[in-house]
């Protein structure tokens, strides 16, 4: 495993600057006290475990071992949210209504937290049906979520002038979040394509990605 990334020497100074900047901002959409919107439904945890792919093994000695961990929790949360809510979250991020910045922000945060496969595929479908800035926003959402499925599309993004800078961002995020193996042939192929890209920004970011890969 590689060493953690190099951080700036004076973190305290950076944090102080960020706080000073925040203090100058005008609060336009304050948070409200957290209360359940409706009575929460009862969760069938056996069903959640099944949908999440959790399995139990028995050893020859008779003991048992059951899978657990963050990846299973993400699958469980995606299942609990359901397709309709995930679709609404993607719509909020890609087409944020005026005055609903907080809703759009929390939707993005949740999709990123659970690394939603369904949201990733919905964002890819959106990318295929739009162009220009709208396409770049869709690819940006794919990068934010950083689901391993996105690795299959990186070269396609790099060959699309509308989204190439966002496309190299997908590769960067997949590697930064350890969502994919840096030795995967698709990673190496996409990185080679990005390093010789005609867009200066793409090449510069690709060099940073290459440096990240070499540290691993």
C-alpha positions in Angstrom: 0.0 0.0 0.0 1.3 3.5 -0.8 2.1 6.3 1.6 -0.7 8.8 2.2 -0.6 11.8 -0.1 1.6 14.8 0.8 -0.4 17.5 2.5 0.6 21.2 2.7 2.9 22.0 5.6 0.7 24.7 7.2 -2.7 23.0 7.5 -3.7 25.3 10.4 -3.2 28.4 8.2 -5.3 26.9 5.4 -8.1 26.0 7.8 -8.0 29.5 9.3 -8.3 31.0 5.8 -11.2 28.8 5.0 -13.0 29.8 8.2 -12.4 33.5 7.5 -13.8 33.1 4.0 -16.9 31.2 5.4 -17.5 34.0 7.9 -17.8 36.5 5.1 -20.5 34.5 3.3 -24.2 35.2 3.7 -26.3 32.3 4.9 -29.2 32.0 2.4 -30.5 28.5 3.2 -30.1 27.6 6.9 -30.3 24.0 8.1 -33.3 23.0 10.1 -33.4 20.7 13.1 -33.4 17.1 12.0 -36.8 15.4 12.4 -38.0 12.3 10.5 -40.3 13.4 7.6 -42.5 10.4 8.2 -42.6 7.4 10.5 -39.7 5.2 9.4 -40.7 1.9 7.8 -39.6 -1.2 9.5 -36.5 -2.8 7.9 -36.4 -6.4 7.0 -32.8 -7.0 7.8 -32.8 -10.5 6.4 -33.9 -9.2 3.1 -31.3 -6.3 3.3 -28.6 -8.9 3.9 -29.6 -10.9 1.0 -29.9 -8.0 -1.4 -26.5 -6.8 -0.2 -24.8 -10.0 -1.0 -23.8 -11.0 2.5 -22.9 -14.7 2.9 -22.1 -17.0 5.8 -19.6 -19.8 5.6 -19.1 -22.8 7.8 -15.6 -24.2 8.5 -14.8 -27.9 8.6 -14.5 -27.5 12.4 -18.1 -26.3 12.6 -17.5 -22.6 13.2 -19.2 -19.9 11.0 -18.0 -16.7 9.4 -20.2 -14.0 8.0 -19.2 -11.2 5.6 -19.5 -7.6 6.7 -18.0 -4.2 5.9 -18.4 -0.9 4.2 -19.0 -2.3 0.7 -22.0 -4.3 2.0 -23.3 -1.3 3.9 -23.2 0.7 0.6 -25.2 -2.0 -1.2 -27.7 -2.0 1.7 -28.2 1.7 1.7 -28.7 1.8 -2.0 -31.3 -1.0 -1.7 -33.1 0.9 1.2 -33.2 4.1 -0.8 -34.8 2.4 -3.7 -34.7 3.2 -7.4 -37.2 6.0 -7.4 -35.3 8.0 -4.7 -32.0 7.4 -6.5 -33.5 8.6 -9.8 -34.8 11.7 -8.0 -31.4 12.3 -6.5 -29.6 12.1 -9.8 -32.2 14.5 -11.3 -31.6 17.0 -8.4 -27.8 16.9 -9.1 -28.0 17.1 -12.9 -30.9 19.6 -13.1 -30.9 21.4 -9.7 -34.1 23.5 -9.4 -33.7 27.1 -8.3 -33.7 27.5 -4.6 -33.0 23.8 -3.8 -29.2 24.0 -3.5 -29.3 22.2 -0.1 -31.4 19.4 -1.5 -29.0 19.0 -4.5 -26.0 19.0 -2.2 -27.3 16.3 0.1 -28.4 14.2 -2.8 -24.9 14.4 -4.3 -23.4 13.6 -0.9 -25.5 10.5 -0.4 -24.8 9.2 -3.9 -21.1 9.7 -3.4 -21.2 8.1 0.0 -22.9 4.9 -1.1 -21.1 4.8 -4.5 -24.4 4.1 -6.1 -24.2 1.8 -9.2 -27.7 2.7 -10.2 -26.9 6.5 -10.0 -23.7 5.9 -12.0 -25.6 4.2 -14.8 -28.3 6.8 -14.8 -25.7 9.5 -15.1 -24.1 7.6 -18.0 -27.5 7.4 -19.7 -27.9 11.1 -19.3 -24.5 11.7 -20.8 -25.5 9.7 -23.8 -28.5 11.9 -24.4 -27.1 15.4 -24.0 -24.0 17.3 -25.2 -21.8 20.2 -24.2 -21.9 21.4 -20.6 -24.8 19.1 -19.7 -22.7 16.1 -20.8 -19.8 17.3 -18.8 -22.0 17.7 -15.7 -23.2 14.1 -16.1 -19.6 12.8 -16.4 -18.7 14.9 -13.3 -21.4 13.1 -11.3 -19.9 9.8 -12.5 -16.5 11.0 -11.2 -18.0 12.1 -7.9 -19.6 8.7 -7.2 -16.5 6.8 -8.3 -18.1 3.4 -8.8 -15.8 0.8 -10.5 -18.3 0.4 -13.3 -17.2 3.8 -14.6 -13.8 2.5 -15.6 -15.4 0.9 -18.7 -16.3 4.3 -20.0 -13.2 6.4 -19.4 -11.7 6.0 -22.8 -15.0 6.9 -24.4 -15.1 10.1 -22.3 -11.5 11.0 -23.3 -12.4 10.7 -27.0 -15.3 13.1 -26.5 -14.1 16.7 -26.7 -17.1 17.9 -24.7 -16.2 15.9 -21.7 -12.5 14.9 -21.9 -11.4 17.1 -18.9 -14.2 15.5 -16.8 -13.3 12.1 -18.2 -9.7 12.2 -16.9 -11.3 13.3 -13.7 -13.2 10.0 -13.6 -10.0 8.1 -13.9 -8.4 10.2 -11.2 -11.2 9.7 -8.7 -11.5 6.0 -9.3 -7.8 5.6 -8.4 -7.8 8.2 -5.6 -10.7 6.4 -3.9 -9.1 3.0 -4.4 -12.2 1.9 -6.4 -10.1 0.2 -9.0 -6.8 -1.5 -9.2 -4.0 0.7 -10.7 -2.6 -2.4 -12.5 -5.9 -3.0 -14.3 -5.3 -3.0 -18.1 -8.2 -0.5 -18.6 -6.5 1.9 -16.2 -3.2 1.7 -18.1 -4.8 2.0 -21.5 -6.9 5.1 -20.4 -3.9 6.7 -18.8 -1.8 6.3 -22.0 -4.6 7.9 -24.0 -4.9 10.8 -21.6 -1.1 11.4 -21.5 -1.1 12.0 -25.3 -4.4 13.9 -25.4 -4.5 17.1 -27.4 -6.1 19.0 -24.5 -3.4 20.5 -22.2 -5.6 20.2 -19.1 -6.2 16.5 -19.7 -2.5 15.9 -20.2 -1.5 17.8 -17.1 -4.1 15.9 -14.9 -3.0 12.6 -16.5 0.6 13.3 -15.4 -0.7 13.7 -11.8 -2.7 10.5 -12.1 0.5 8.7 -13.4 2.4 10.0 -10.4 -0.3 8.6 -8.1 -0.1 5.2 -9.8 3.7 5.1 -9.5 3.4 5.7 -5.7 1.4 2.5 -5.3 
